[in-house]
Amino acid sequence: MFLFALDVDSIIRFFFNILATTVYIGNNLESSKDSTSASLTVIIQSCKYSTVLFESQLYYGIGYFTTEGQFFLFKLGTVGLLTLSFAFMLRAFGRAKNPTYVQFNENFKKIIENYNEKTKKELQNYEFDYSAWPIDFDWKNNNKYRKSNVPLCESSTFSAALKNPISLLGYIAVHTFAIKMIYPGSISILNTIIKYNLSVGRKKLIEERNSERFKLLTPDDNELDVMFVDQRGKTTLGSTLVICTEGNAGFYEIGIMITPLDIGYSVLGWNHPGFSCSTGTPYINAEKCAIETVLQFAFQRLNFIPENVLLFGWSIGGFASSYAATLYPDIKAVILDATFDDILPLAVKQMPKFLEPVVNITIRDHANLDVASHLTQYCGPIILIRRSEDEIISVVEGDVSTNRGNYLLLKILKKRYPYLITNETEAALWSWFGVTSHKKVKNLNLIYEKYNVNLEVCKSEYEAYKSEYNRQYPMSFGENFSNTKKIQLLLYLASIYMKDFPSSHCTSLPSSMFHSFSQI
């Protein structure tokens, strides 16, 4: 699938207005433009994404490299452009005659001229093209609470890709079609199709949850669409902020925000670059800049402190969440749901075997979503939620032992408790990985019986060690223990770090389950 760089949405988007309490109804002239532009968008985007499938037919059938073919394409483009231009003129004329829109336009100008916290609330009564929304927070270089020497938003560059031909090929792939395969939520046609649903989702958050919308400007000049629900002083958990990072096709409007909201946490949701109203493309550098901007916004503008911030990432959102944890080690905790240790094994399984060398270099040089490398640097509380029926994160569908969350936990345990890991203890841990599920409690108990694991005794021994010695990682815990004792403690720790949820990848996490996990 070949994706052109042209973003047709930036051409066809224009102001539209839906009152948060009253749905805006355009007249017939306005509606004609909306239906025309929506239809053209779907057609153009469909052609763009399927070009490679029909390239040979276009070349041999129409012969678009010939004079006749070029003339045919020119006529086709001209007709489309004229149709769209005419639709825009009709809508402009229709809106000029629509008193509701005229009133909105006057109100909008007054708000923008005197934009502050009070007028911002008035602005939230309207749903309109987000490109016209003023910048609420511009983070450049005030790194409040940052405790990492990692350079700001590192990225792969074209010059670095020139080190070998395969890396250059990988760079081209990532900057054309590959990044869309990794983050399909950034595909323009998908955003166009679900645009109305996302608008309804924002409306519900604002009306029913008293949410507040913001626009953040990142250091690499992307505009992030974020939504904040402040429950401080309203609920017992409101003083803790949960920052929600969605999956590769998830949006805050219809995503994981609801899970912590229903419990009473303050919640901050954001859309990846290129998702919904956020601008840009979700390259690794853009993702890093985005999550840092979100954290700085929470610290500088919303006045939360790291100790009261909990990072909640779902699926590929685990990358941004784990990266943020390395930069801000004092955050309250990290909860990752249905995520992986490294995207490479998942990418390799989707591609033909002969392309494996290319996939390896492409991922490592230009799309290295290595969650484990980040999370092993973080020393705070971690909870991993494994979906026991996950069809996405498991390399072999239906085999829970191939779930990449297992590998993430193993790498964390190796880093934090190196003396507990031996060939024998690791083998016991893999037997635990293969059966731990709410549907297999009997088999899980058999594992505990086999190794004589008493979870309460293990807990007492672990807590006693932490109280007597320091809690810094890596720990010397288990240094002089027998392999039997190491296995018992390792399985206990695994049960603390990893929680099973008997579901597939996209099932919503119950709020009650999140609440039990977050009390760590």
TORVEX-188450 format. One line per field, with one value per residue (C-alpha): residue number from 0; residue in one letter; x, y, z. Coordinates in Angstrom, 3 decimals, m for minus. Layout:
BEGIN
seq: (NUM/...) .
type: (a/...) .
c1: (X/...) .
c2: (Y/...) .
c3: (Z/...) .
end
This chain:
BEGIN
seq: (0/1/2/3/4/5/6/7/8/9/10/11/12/13/14/15/16/17/18/19/20/21/22/23/24/25/26/27/28/29/30/31/32/33/34/35/36/37/38/39/40/41/42/43/44/45/46/47/48/49/50/51/52/53/54/55/56/57/58/59/60/61/62/63/64/65/66/67/68/69/70/71/72/73/74/75/76/77/78/79/80/81/82/83/84/85/86/87/88/89/90/91/92/93/94/95/96/97/98/99/100/101/102/103/104/105/106/107/108/109/110/111/112/113/114/115/116/117/118/119/120/121/122/123/124/125/126/127/128/129/130/131/132/133/134/135/136/137/138/139/140/141/142/143/144/145/146/147/148/149/150/151/152/153/154/155/156/157/158/159/160/161/162/163/164/165/166/167/168/169/170/171/172/173/174/175/176/177/178/179/180/181/182/183/184/185/186/187/188/189/190/191/192/193/194/195/196/197/198/199/200/201/202/203/204/205/206/207/208/209/210/211/212/213/214/215/216/217/218/219/220/221/222/223/224/225/226/227/228/229/230/231/232/233/234/235/236/237/238/239/240/241/242/243/244/245/246/247/248/249/250/251/252/253/254/255/256/257/258/259/260/261/262/263/264/265/266/267/268/269/270/271/272/273/274/275/276/277/278/279/280/281/282/283/284/285/286/287/288/289/290/291/292/293/294/295/296/297/298/299/300/301/302/303/304/305/306/307/308/309/310/311/312/313/314/315/316/317/318/319/320/321/322/323/324/325/326/327/328/329/330/331/332/333/334/335/336/337/338/339/340/341/342/343/344/345/346/347/348/349/350/351/352/353/354/355/356/357/358/359/360/361/362/363/364/365/366/367/368/369/370/371/372/373/374/375/376/377/378/379/380/381/382/383/384/385/386/387/388/389/390/391/392/393/394/395/396/397/398/399/400/401/402/403/404/405/406/407/408/409/410/411/412/413/414/415/416/417/418/419/420/421/422/423/424/425/426/427/428/429/430/431/432/433/434/435/436/437/438/439/440/441/442/443/444/445/446/447/448/449/450/451/452/453/454/455/456/457/458/459/460/461/462/463/464/465/466/467/468/469/470/471/472/473/474/475/476/477/478/479/480/481/482/483/484/485/486/487/488/489/490/491/492/493/494/495/496/497/498/499/500/501/502/503/504/505/506/507/508/509/510/511/512/513/514/515/516/517/518/519) .
type: (m/f/l/f/a/l/d/v/d/s/i/i/r/f/f/f/n/i/l/a/t/t/v/y/i/g/n/n/l/e/s/s/k/d/s/t/s/a/s/l/t/v/i/i/q/s/c/k/y/s/t/v/l/f/e/s/q/l/y/y/g/i/g/y/f/t/t/e/g/q/f/f/l/f/k/l/g/t/v/g/l/l/t/l/s/f/a/f/m/l/r/a/f/g/r/a/k/n/p/t/y/v/q/f/n/e/n/f/k/k/i/i/e/n/y/n/e/k/t/k/k/e/l/q/n/y/e/f/d/y/s/a/w/p/i/d/f/d/w/k/n/n/n/k/y/r/k/s/n/v/p/l/c/e/s/s/t/f/s/a/a/l/k/n/p/i/s/l/l/g/y/i/a/v/h/t/f/a/i/k/m/i/y/p/g/s/i/s/i/l/n/t/i/i/k/y/n/l/s/v/g/r/k/k/l/i/e/e/r/n/s/e/r/f/k/l/l/t/p/d/d/n/e/l/d/v/m/f/v/d/q/r/g/k/t/t/l/g/s/t/l/v/i/c/t/e/g/n/a/g/f/y/e/i/g/i/m/i/t/p/l/d/i/g/y/s/v/l/g/w/n/h/p/g/f/s/c/s/t/g/t/p/y/i/n/a/e/k/c/a/i/e/t/v/l/q/f/a/f/q/r/l/n/f/i/p/e/n/v/l/l/f/g/w/s/i/g/g/f/a/s/s/y/a/a/t/l/y/p/d/i/k/a/v/i/l/d/a/t/f/d/d/i/l/p/l/a/v/k/q/m/p/k/f/l/e/p/v/v/n/i/t/i/r/d/h/a/n/l/d/v/a/s/h/l/t/q/y/c/g/p/i/i/l/i/r/r/s/e/d/e/i/i/s/v/v/e/g/d/v/s/t/n/r/g/n/y/l/l/l/k/i/l/k/k/r/y/p/y/l/i/t/n/e/t/e/a/a/l/w/s/w/f/g/v/t/s/h/k/k/v/k/n/l/n/l/i/y/e/k/y/n/v/n/l/e/v/c/k/s/e/y/e/a/y/k/s/e/y/n/r/q/y/p/m/s/f/g/e/n/f/s/n/t/k/k/i/q/l/l/l/y/l/a/s/i/y/m/k/d/f/p/s/s/h/c/t/s/l/p/s/s/m/f/h/s/f/s/q/i) .
c1: (0.000/1.502/0.558/1.192/2.321/m0.488/m3.067/m6.277/m8.122/m6.250/m7.794/m11.377/m11.754/m13.600/m15.570/m18.598/m20.560/m22.432/m23.593/m22.686/m26.250/m28.019/m27.142/m26.385/m28.467/m27.122/m29.336/m29.511/m26.613/m24.342/m25.428/m24.604/m20.998/m20.680/m21.936/m19.826/m16.587/m17.179/m17.756/m14.699/m12.595/m13.498/m12.899/m9.538/m8.281/m9.398/m7.507/m4.455/m4.260/m4.935/m2.666/m0.182/m2.947/m4.010/m0.686/m0.179/m3.742/m3.308/m0.006/m1.021/m4.738/m4.906/m1.217/m0.984/2.644/1.544/0.234/m3.305/m3.053/m1.733/m4.513/m7.122/m5.810/m5.699/m9.353/m10.332/m8.529/m9.981/m13.537/m12.986/m11.415/m14.171/m16.835/m15.253/m14.751/m18.381/m19.489/m17.376/m18.966/m22.435/m21.674/m20.165/m23.305/m25.532/m23.769/m23.916/m27.710/m27.897/m28.543/m27.290/m23.948/m23.651/m24.178/m21.572/m19.081/m19.569/m19.231/m16.144/m14.393/m15.117/m13.810/m10.588/m9.945/m10.170/m9.152/m8.858/m10.155/m13.618/m14.076/m12.573/m15.613/m17.823/m15.722/m16.348/m20.039/m19.163/m17.778/m15.816/m12.698/m9.926/m7.340/m9.012/m8.773/m6.191/m3.054/m3.641/m0.180/3.131/5.921/9.414/12.106/10.836/11.392/9.628/10.298/12.271/15.062/16.548/19.527/17.936/18.031/14.687/12.738/15.480/14.627/16.017/17.175/17.599/21.362/21.452/19.490/22.287/24.555/23.436/20.964/18.565/18.319/17.579/14.904/13.467/13.444/11.504/9.076/8.386/7.879/5.425/3.272/4.814/3.945/0.303/0.384/1.823/m0.591/m3.695/m5.552/m3.576/m5.034/m7.043/m9.897/m10.495/m10.611/m13.082/m15.356/m15.546/m15.464/m19.084/m18.678/m15.672/m17.633/m20.423/m17.839/m16.383/m19.879/m20.638/m17.384/m18.039/m21.736/m21.807/m18.311/m17.729/m14.546/m12.328/m10.668/m7.196/m4.781/m1.098/1.809/4.724/8.414/8.195/5.200/2.448/m0.888/m2.285/m5.976/m6.420/m9.358/m9.131/m11.627/m10.833/m12.286/m10.111/m12.246/m15.159/m14.111/m11.718/m9.454/m9.690/m6.282/m4.632/m4.371/m4.544/m2.922/m4.473/m2.540/m4.606/m3.733/m2.770/m6.367/m7.775/m9.082/m9.730/m13.292/m14.258/m11.311/m9.959/m10.681/m14.018/m12.396/m10.590/m13.284/m15.976/m13.873/m13.369/m9.860/m8.994/m8.221/m6.253/m6.745/m4.891/m4.823/m1.622/m0.214/m2.321/m5.239/m8.580/m7.862/m4.190/m1.810/1.328/2.283/2.980/6.666/8.657/10.071/6.587/5.277/8.057/7.527/3.787/3.879/6.467/4.238/1.255/3.266/4.558/1.031/m0.127/2.682/2.831/m0.765/m2.851/m0.547/m0.235/2.966/4.599/3.702/0.031/0.267/m0.536/0.307/m2.249/m1.369/m3.294/m1.699/0.797/0.123/2.475/5.390/4.661/3.699/6.882/9.008/7.449/8.197/11.928/11.908/9.774/10.711/8.768/5.357/2.883/2.698/2.514/m0.388/m0.064/m2.987/m2.518/0.886/4.123/7.821/9.027/7.137/9.720/8.449/4.902/6.011/8.052/5.090/3.007/5.559/6.923/9.942/12.280/11.637/12.742/16.188/14.510/11.874/14.570/16.590/13.507/12.112/15.404/16.524/13.250/10.346/11.909/8.923/10.875/8.681/10.890/13.994/12.082/10.199/13.305/14.733/11.714/11.844/8.313/5.177/4.207/1.081/0.828/m2.642/m2.510/m5.510/m5.599/m7.468/m5.459/m5.335/m3.081/m0.265/0.125/2.493/0.427/m3.274/m4.873/m1.550/m1.304/2.326/3.257/1.690/4.455/3.361/5.029/8.355/7.873/7.340/10.318/12.605/11.327/11.886/15.373/16.247/14.758/15.520/18.507/19.310/15.912/16.415/18.113/17.395/15.294/13.348/12.715/11.316/8.907/7.884/7.087/4.877/3.046/2.754/1.134/m1.730/m2.387/m5.906/m9.212/m10.501/m7.696/m7.598/m7.384/m4.272/m2.765/m3.276/m1.548/1.492/1.524/1.158/3.956/6.405/4.804/4.029/2.326/1.572/1.039/4.354/6.149/4.562/5.758/9.313/9.418/8.017/10.470/13.378/12.245/11.865/15.311/17.173/16.686/14.097/16.317/16.582/18.233/17.725/19.950/16.763/17.188/20.969/21.561/18.246/17.777/16.219/13.018/12.710/13.602/10.827/8.290/9.243/9.463/5.954/4.686/6.263/4.886/1.384/1.903/3.178/0.891/m2.897/m4.955/m8.104/m10.000/m10.819/m9.715/m7.555/m10.204/m12.623/m13.015/m11.291/m13.857/m13.494/m13.630/m10.652/m8.671/m9.475/m8.133/m4.939/m4.400/m4.371/m0.675) .
c2: (0.000/3.267/6.447/9.859/12.665/14.984/15.452/16.153/16.720/19.984/21.209/20.160/20.961/24.164/25.645/23.728/24.475/22.246/23.774/21.582/21.850/22.361/20.622/23.095/22.473/23.931/24.964/23.103/25.023/24.143/20.501/20.179/21.156/18.810/15.800/16.716/17.166/14.027/11.968/13.408/12.790/9.108/8.729/10.545/8.779/5.382/6.034/7.216/4.148/1.652/3.114/0.260/m2.318/m0.746/0.664/m1.902/m1.442/2.322/2.001/m0.578/0.166/3.960/4.530/7.497/8.147/8.814/12.155/10.779/9.359/12.601/14.537/12.120/12.551/16.336/16.398/14.159/16.371/19.535/18.221/17.268/20.625/22.599/20.522/21.114/24.830/25.207/23.377/25.713/28.746/27.342/26.743/30.206/31.737/29.486/30.360/34.058/33.631/31.455/33.603/30.883/30.690/34.459/34.713/32.015/33.813/37.065/35.316/33.478/36.684/38.309/35.266/35.094/38.813/38.452/34.825/33.923/31.343/32.902/33.249/29.776/28.300/30.053/28.649/25.116/25.575/25.121/22.300/23.728/23.127/22.598/24.394/27.662/26.839/29.089/27.584/27.004/25.754/26.122/24.077/24.825/24.122/24.549/20.960/21.051/17.935/16.292/14.070/12.562/13.557/12.081/14.776/16.328/14.251/12.280/11.069/9.148/11.438/11.034/11.421/8.560/6.412/6.750/4.424/1.471/0.784/m1.261/1.474/3.978/1.661/1.388/5.167/5.528/2.791/4.363/7.800/6.497/3.515/1.754/4.374/4.151/0.406/0.867/3.714/3.187/5.812/8.433/7.360/10.270/8.207/6.594/10.002/11.186/8.173/8.406/12.201/12.472/9.763/11.563/14.819/13.104/11.644/15.093/16.487/13.838/14.438/18.175/17.954/14.883/14.984/18.738/18.234/21.025/20.927/22.311/22.684/22.044/23.008/20.550/21.418/19.947/22.224/19.633/20.646/18.137/17.815/16.998/16.712/17.235/16.290/17.884/15.983/17.551/18.344/16.402/12.796/11.043/10.069/13.383/14.589/11.908/12.586/9.634/10.410/8.096/7.105/5.320/2.440/2.619/3.155/4.665/8.155/9.848/10.654/6.966/5.392/4.446/7.742/6.451/3.669/5.919/8.616/6.329/5.675/9.357/10.139/13.378/12.349/13.791/12.208/13.102/12.069/10.939/13.206/12.733/11.248/13.076/16.807/16.463/17.477/15.765/12.124/9.668/9.124/8.043/11.530/13.056/10.561/11.433/15.153/14.678/12.787/15.194/18.123/16.427/15.854/19.425/20.696/18.639/20.039/23.657/24.465/22.020/22.176/18.468/17.050/13.826/11.930/12.449/11.430/7.914/6.858/4.570/3.200/0.737/m1.405/0.689/3.508/1.622/3.049/6.704/5.906/3.928/6.626/9.270/7.128/7.184/10.982/11.507/8.694/10.242/9.631/7.653/4.508/3.030/0.798/m0.804/m2.697/m5.210/m3.929/m5.570/m5.560/m4.851/m4.268/m6.106/m9.687/m8.547/m6.780/m9.770/m12.145/m9.932/m9.855/m12.520/m14.403/m13.118/m9.527/m10.162/m8.474/m5.364/m5.336/m5.689/m2.716/m0.612/m1.090/m0.694/2.405/4.244/2.774/1.246/0.847/m0.922/m0.627/m2.910/m0.758/2.165/0.350/m1.358/2.099/3.085/2.118/2.968/0.801/m1.108/m3.079/m5.057/m6.147/m9.174/m10.062/m13.863/m14.058/m11.297/m11.914/m8.932/m9.055/m12.866/m14.073/m17.262/m16.518/m18.525/m19.339/m17.153/m18.166/m16.224/m13.005/m10.375/m9.056/m12.147/m11.066/m7.566/m8.873/m11.222/m8.357/m6.226/m9.023/m9.695/m6.057/m5.615/m9.015/m10.471/m13.042/m14.665/m15.508/m18.796/m21.332/m23.367/m20.443/m18.998/m22.340/m22.286/m18.734/m19.806/m22.583/m19.876/m17.716/m20.619/m21.173/m18.001/m17.004/m16.492/m19.404/m21.704/m21.132/m24.878/m25.220/m22.156/m23.703/m26.844/m24.723/m23.233/m26.705/m28.081/m25.490/m25.238/m21.532/m19.794/m16.285/m14.854/m16.216/m14.894/m11.505/m11.370/m12.317/m9.738/m6.940/m7.841/m7.582/m4.177/m2.831/m4.033/m3.059/m0.312/m0.600/0.536/m1.625/m3.880/m5.630/m8.286/m10.042/m13.836/m13.785/m16.672/m18.493/m22.015/m22.443/m23.681/m20.534/m18.372/m20.005/m19.348/m15.698/m15.227/m16.569/m14.356/m11.272/m12.219/m12.352/m8.862/m7.264/m8.988/m9.194/m11.294/m10.036/m12.801/m10.893/m10.060/m7.065/m4.384/m5.102/m2.135/m2.610/m2.591/0.372/m1.884/m3.839/m0.673/0.576/m2.585/m2.350/1.355/0.972/0.092) .
c3: (0.000/m1.089/0.753/m0.722/1.594/0.467/3.188/1.311/4.590/5.080/1.831/2.381/6.106/6.844/9.694/10.884/13.997/16.437/19.696/22.650/23.871/20.536/17.301/14.561/11.452/8.238/5.366/2.044/0.508/3.404/3.382/m0.310/0.369/3.340/1.408/m1.627/0.313/2.373/m0.770/m2.507/0.582/0.696/m3.045/m3.008/0.095/m1.233/m4.457/m2.534/m0.311/m3.100/m5.768/m5.606/m6.146/m9.414/m10.574/m13.322/m14.584/m14.626/m16.446/m19.051/m19.253/m19.159/m19.756/m17.433/m18.394/m21.964/m23.207/m23.385/m19.871/m18.410/m20.116/m18.728/m15.179/m15.640/m16.711/m13.813/m11.306/m12.823/m12.557/m8.918/m8.065/m9.773/m8.037/m4.659/m5.340/m6.354/m3.197/m1.065/m2.703/m2.109/1.549/1.987/0.502/2.605/5.840/5.047/4.968/8.068/11.184/13.561/11.799/11.547/15.298/15.930/13.708/15.611/18.985/17.802/16.765/20.129/22.029/20.021/20.449/24.226/24.831/28.527/30.993/31.054/27.307/26.814/28.550/26.027/23.200/24.446/23.701/20.051/17.942/15.010/12.965/15.502/13.383/14.439/18.155/19.891/21.441/25.170/26.094/24.255/25.768/24.572/27.115/30.671/31.828/35.178/37.292/34.467/35.879/32.753/30.649/27.550/24.830/24.056/21.536/19.827/16.346/13.412/10.627/6.893/7.212/9.727/7.284/4.739/6.716/4.592/1.756/3.891/6.513/3.752/2.396/5.906/6.293/3.046/4.097/7.498/5.974/3.363/4.336/7.354/9.963/8.821/9.355/12.850/13.713/11.520/13.546/11.612/8.247/6.903/5.503/8.901/10.579/7.948/8.387/12.198/12.389/13.518/16.186/17.623/17.688/19.625/22.014/22.747/23.237/25.855/27.693/27.879/28.773/31.009/32.519/32.638/30.579/29.327/25.928/25.226/22.341/23.118/20.884/20.958/20.429/16.919/16.166/16.250/17.762/20.248/20.989/24.686/27.073/30.828/33.525/36.882/39.842/42.547/45.551/44.073/44.715/47.079/44.163/42.328/43.530/41.364/37.636/35.246/31.879/29.286/26.168/23.548/21.232/17.569/16.462/19.646/20.322/23.655/22.570/22.570/24.363/27.777/29.579/30.847/32.883/35.425/35.161/36.514/39.616/40.403/39.180/37.430/33.856/30.954/27.537/24.353/20.711/19.021/16.282/13.169/15.123/14.929/15.403/16.432/13.659/12.411/11.942/14.798/14.100/17.133/17.620/17.430/19.993/22.424/22.002/22.405/25.702/27.142/26.204/27.858/31.061/31.140/30.580/33.570/35.727/34.592/33.648/35.669/38.722/39.427/40.897/39.641/42.833/41.972/38.314/37.146/33.578/31.931/28.500/26.367/23.645/21.656/24.112/26.411/24.432/25.167/28.761/29.450/27.791/30.039/33.099/32.326/32.205/35.295/37.712/40.601/39.039/41.147/38.990/35.487/34.453/31.018/29.541/26.693/25.713/24.553/25.325/21.801/18.567/16.438/17.038/16.290/13.105/11.914/12.242/9.928/7.112/4.718/6.022/3.305/4.418/7.997/7.622/6.199/8.945/11.615/10.426/9.688/13.183/15.026/13.110/12.541/14.556/17.643/19.949/22.686/25.775/27.873/27.446/28.947/31.670/33.013/33.740/35.850/39.525/40.591/40.876/37.719/36.882/33.644/32.534/30.267/28.125/28.296/24.976/23.274/19.527/18.788/21.340/21.167/18.460/18.164/18.483/21.259/22.948/26.032/26.568/23.389/24.663/24.492/27.874/29.329/27.880/29.220/32.734/32.477/31.476/34.366/36.870/35.526/35.937/39.403/40.967/39.092/41.826/41.481/37.814/36.955/34.218/36.650/38.056/34.601/33.457/36.413/35.511/31.941/33.257/35.238/32.092/30.266/32.692/34.648/33.746/35.486/33.436/34.614/38.354/38.964/36.806/38.446/41.861/40.613/39.731/43.229/44.753/42.623/43.944/47.392/46.934/49.836/48.599/52.089/53.349/50.268/50.806/54.409/53.414/50.646/52.835/55.614/53.178/51.924/55.448/56.488/53.335/50.768/48.006/45.154/42.056/41.193/44.527/46.066/47.122/46.890/46.524/48.940/48.536/47.217/43.777/45.408/47.478/44.460/42.435/45.182/45.470/41.710/41.174/43.988/42.425/39.009/40.492/41.938/38.729/36.207/36.401/34.038/32.349/30.478/27.309/23.806/22.915/22.401/25.243/27.598/30.928/33.775/36.101/39.149/37.865/37.160/40.657/42.280/40.223/40.840/44.629/44.718) .
end
